[in-house]
Amino acid sequence: FELFASRFYSDPSIYPACQSLSQHHIGIVLTRRNTFNGKLYKEDPVIFVWELANEPQIVLGDNGRKIVRTWIEESARIWMQITWWRQEPKGKWEGLEMHKCSDIGTK
């Protein structure tokens, strides 16, 4: 399964389409209106943090971390263009803190 899922981040024949669909989905979620308070999700202080990916595992050796980091950087830039929220999403994979986004799109 992990080898198949790794294609999302690394297969050049599908990566552009996957990234485009992912960015489109980000836009849909962030511009959704909260049915309880009427605020757009991107402006809603009730939402504490956004997580770009939950355990983005990729089985391509040491290069896998670089590939996932690149995907996270690209996605975080899109995310931060749409929303004001700058909470730092962190994630761990195999015990390594591999994607801190505080330095992405803010300098």
Buried (B, 14 or more C-beta within 10 A) or exposed (E): EEEEEBBBBBEEEEBEEBBEEBBEEBBEBBEEEEEEEEEEBBBBEEBEEBEBBEEBBBEBEEEBBEBBBEBBBBBBBBBBEBBEBEEEBEBEBEEEEBBEBEEBBEE
